[in-house]
Amino acid sequence: MQRLSFSLIALGFIMTIFPGCSVFGIRSGYEQLDYAVIDKVGDAEVRQYPPRVVAEVSNMKDKNEAFMALFRYISGQNSSKVKVAMTTPVQVHRESTKVAMTAPVETSNSSEGGLTMRFFLPRTLSIDSAPEPKDPRIKITSLPEETYAALTYSGSNSDARFESKSTQLVESLAASKWQPVSPASFLGYDPPFAIPFLRRNEAVVRVKSRT
């Protein structure tokens, strides 16, 4: 099973574009996705996310290909030929992840078996002002306000660890007021060369109140 990480080719490209990257990661100085913590369930947080604008690719078979397509877009391969600031996290969702809804990168797998990956665009960009992608595989879309439960963990970001944390997350919600209503997604805040114990990884699942 492949890891939820990127190849050395992608790594080299990132370090070329962002020379400030180090083994400590790239979170410092980068815009992070806004959210408000509205509840806590064990080690998990329940978060309210405001509407967001994303660039995403779907039905992809390879995480590196998905990442590089989106990275080229923010690096200037768009209709305006402008660079778009990198933000964190990157979201990946896999439909093929076998986690039961009663006990359950954003990578995400589509219903056709591919994965979906999202870059969250800076808050200064709207659905209308975001530059148009040259790559027809990339879609700019607006997400509504949503509620997610999130379990943060460090160390390995392998598929196996993500599935284990996803299961732990949904099991912890079983006796709470929050009901999972989507498959789990992976949120990655750091590049693959970051020191493992300093990484911020998250398993998240969209939820609604049972009452």
C-alpha positions as CSV (number, residue, x, y, z in Angstrom):
1,M,0.0,0.0,0.0
2,Q,1.4,3.4,-0.9
3,R,2.2,6.0,1.7
4,L,0.3,9.3,1.9
5,S,3.4,11.1,0.9
6,F,5.1,12.3,-2.2
7,S,8.0,11.2,-4.3
8,L,11.6,12.6,-4.3
9,I,10.7,14.3,-7.6
10,A,7.9,16.2,-6.0
11,L,10.2,16.9,-3.0
12,G,12.9,18.3,-5.1
13,F,10.4,20.5,-7.0
14,I,9.0,21.9,-3.8
15,M,12.4,22.7,-2.3
16,T,13.4,24.5,-5.6
17,I,10.3,26.7,-5.5
18,F,10.3,27.1,-1.7
19,P,14.0,27.3,-0.7
20,G,13.0,28.1,2.9
21,C,11.7,24.6,3.3
22,S,13.5,22.5,5.9
23,V,13.2,19.2,7.8
24,F,11.1,21.2,10.3
25,G,8.4,21.6,7.7
26,I,6.8,24.5,5.9
27,R,3.9,25.5,8.2
28,S,5.6,28.5,9.6
29,G,4.6,31.6,7.7
30,Y,2.0,29.9,5.5
31,E,-1.7,30.6,5.7
32,Q,-3.6,27.8,7.4
33,L,-7.2,26.9,6.9
34,D,-9.6,28.8,9.3
35,Y,-11.9,26.9,11.6
36,A,-13.6,27.2,15.0
37,V,-13.5,24.4,17.6
38,I,-17.1,23.9,18.8
39,D,-16.8,20.7,20.8
40,K,-14.3,18.1,21.9
41,V,-14.8,14.3,22.0
42,G,-11.9,12.5,23.7
43,D,-8.8,13.4,21.7
44,A,-10.8,14.7,18.8
45,E,-12.0,18.2,18.0
46,V,-15.3,19.1,16.3
47,R,-14.7,22.0,14.0
48,Q,-16.8,24.5,12.1
49,Y,-15.2,25.4,8.8
50,P,-16.4,28.5,7.0
51,P,-17.0,28.4,3.2
52,R,-13.7,27.8,1.3
53,V,-12.4,28.0,-2.2
54,V,-10.3,25.0,-3.4
55,A,-8.4,23.8,-6.5
56,E,-9.0,20.1,-6.8
57,V,-8.2,17.2,-9.1
58,S,-10.4,14.0,-9.1
59,N,-10.2,10.5,-10.5
60,M,-6.4,10.5,-10.2
61,K,-4.5,7.2,-9.9
62,D,-1.3,8.6,-8.5
63,K,-0.8,11.0,-5.5
64,N,2.4,12.5,-7.0
65,E,0.7,13.3,-10.3
66,A,-2.3,14.9,-8.4
67,F,0.0,17.0,-6.2
68,M,2.2,18.1,-9.1
69,A,-0.8,19.1,-11.2
70,L,-2.1,21.3,-8.4
71,F,1.4,22.6,-7.6
72,R,2.0,23.7,-11.2
73,Y,-1.3,25.6,-11.1
74,I,-0.3,27.7,-8.0
75,S,3.2,28.1,-9.5
76,G,1.8,30.1,-12.4
77,Q,0.5,27.6,-15.0
78,N,-2.9,29.3,-15.0
79,S,-4.7,31.7,-17.3
80,S,-3.3,34.8,-15.4
81,K,0.2,33.4,-15.2
82,V,0.3,34.4,-11.6
83,K,1.6,32.5,-8.6
84,V,-0.9,31.6,-5.9
85,A,0.3,31.4,-2.3
86,M,0.7,27.9,-0.9
87,T,-1.5,27.2,2.1
88,T,-1.9,24.3,4.5
89,P,-3.3,21.7,4.8
90,V,-3.6,19.6,1.7
91,Q,-6.6,17.3,1.7
92,V,-6.8,13.8,0.2
93,H,-9.7,11.5,0.3
94,R,-9.8,7.8,-0.7
95,E,-13.2,6.0,-1.2
96,S,-11.3,2.7,-1.3
97,T,-10.2,3.1,2.3
98,K,-12.1,0.3,4.1
99,V,-13.5,2.0,7.2
100,A,-17.0,1.4,8.3
101,M,-19.1,4.5,8.9
102,T,-20.1,3.2,12.3
103,A,-16.4,2.7,13.2
104,P,-14.4,4.5,10.7
105,V,-4.6,13.0,1.6
106,E,-7.9,16.0,1.9
107,T,-6.2,12.6,-0.6
108,S,-9.6,11.3,-1.6
109,N,-10.6,8.5,-3.9
110,S,-13.5,9.1,-6.2
111,S,-16.4,6.6,-6.8
112,E,-14.6,5.6,-10.0
113,G,-11.6,4.4,-7.9
114,G,-9.3,7.4,-8.3
115,L,-8.3,9.8,-5.6
116,T,-9.2,13.5,-5.1
117,M,-6.7,16.0,-3.8
118,R,-7.5,19.6,-2.8
119,F,-5.4,22.7,-2.3
120,F,-7.2,25.3,-0.3
121,L,-6.8,28.7,-1.9
122,P,-5.9,31.8,0.1
123,R,-8.7,33.7,1.8
124,T,-8.1,36.7,-0.6
125,L,-9.3,34.6,-3.6
126,S,-13.0,33.9,-4.4
127,I,-14.5,31.5,-6.9
128,D,-14.6,34.5,-9.3
129,S,-11.1,35.9,-8.7
130,A,-9.1,32.6,-8.6
131,P,-7.1,32.3,-11.8
132,E,-8.5,29.7,-14.3
133,P,-6.4,26.5,-14.5
134,K,-4.8,25.6,-17.8
135,D,-4.9,21.9,-16.9
136,P,-8.5,20.7,-17.6
137,R,-8.2,18.2,-14.8
138,I,-8.2,21.0,-12.2
139,K,-11.5,22.4,-11.0
140,I,-12.0,25.5,-8.9
141,T,-14.9,25.1,-6.6
142,S,-16.5,26.7,-3.5
143,L,-17.2,24.5,-0.5
144,P,-20.0,25.5,1.9
145,E,-19.7,25.8,5.7
146,E,-19.2,22.4,7.1
147,T,-18.7,20.6,10.4
148,Y,-15.9,18.1,10.7
149,A,-14.5,15.9,13.5
150,A,-10.7,15.8,13.5
151,L,-8.1,13.6,15.2
152,T,-4.5,15.1,15.0
153,Y,-1.5,12.8,15.1
154,S,2.2,13.0,14.4
155,G,4.7,10.5,13.1
156,S,4.1,8.3,10.1
157,N,1.5,9.4,7.5
158,S,1.2,6.0,5.9
159,D,-2.1,4.7,4.7
160,A,-2.2,2.1,7.5
161,R,-1.7,4.7,10.2
162,F,-4.3,6.9,8.6
163,E,-6.8,4.1,8.5
164,S,-6.1,3.2,12.2
165,K,-6.6,6.9,13.2
166,S,-9.8,7.1,11.1
167,T,-11.2,4.1,12.9
168,Q,-10.2,5.5,16.3
169,L,-11.8,8.8,15.4
170,V,-15.2,7.4,14.4
171,E,-15.3,4.9,17.3
172,S,-14.8,7.8,19.6
173,L,-17.8,9.5,18.1
174,A,-20.1,6.5,18.6
175,A,-21.3,7.6,22.0
176,S,-21.3,11.3,21.3
177,K,-23.9,13.6,19.7
178,W,-21.9,13.7,16.5
179,Q,-22.7,11.3,13.6
180,P,-20.2,10.7,10.8
181,V,-21.7,11.5,7.4
182,S,-18.7,11.0,5.0
183,P,-15.7,8.8,4.5
184,A,-12.6,9.9,6.3
185,S,-10.1,12.3,4.7
186,F,-6.4,12.9,5.3
187,L,-5.2,16.4,6.0
188,G,-1.4,16.9,5.7
189,Y,0.2,20.1,7.0
190,D,3.9,19.3,6.3
191,P,6.1,18.0,3.5
192,P,7.4,14.4,3.5
193,F,10.9,15.5,4.6
194,A,9.6,17.0,7.9
195,I,10.9,15.3,11.0
196,P,8.2,12.7,11.7
197,F,7.5,13.6,15.4
198,L,7.0,17.2,14.3
199,R,4.5,16.5,11.6
200,R,0.9,17.4,11.9
201,N,-1.4,14.8,10.2
202,E,-5.1,14.7,10.7
203,A,-7.9,12.2,10.0
204,V,-11.1,14.1,9.5
205,V,-14.7,13.1,8.9
206,R,-17.7,15.3,8.2
207,V,-20.3,15.1,10.9
208,K,-23.8,16.2,11.9
209,S,-25.6,16.4,15.2
210,R,-27.7,13.3,16.1
211,T,-30.3,15.6,17.7
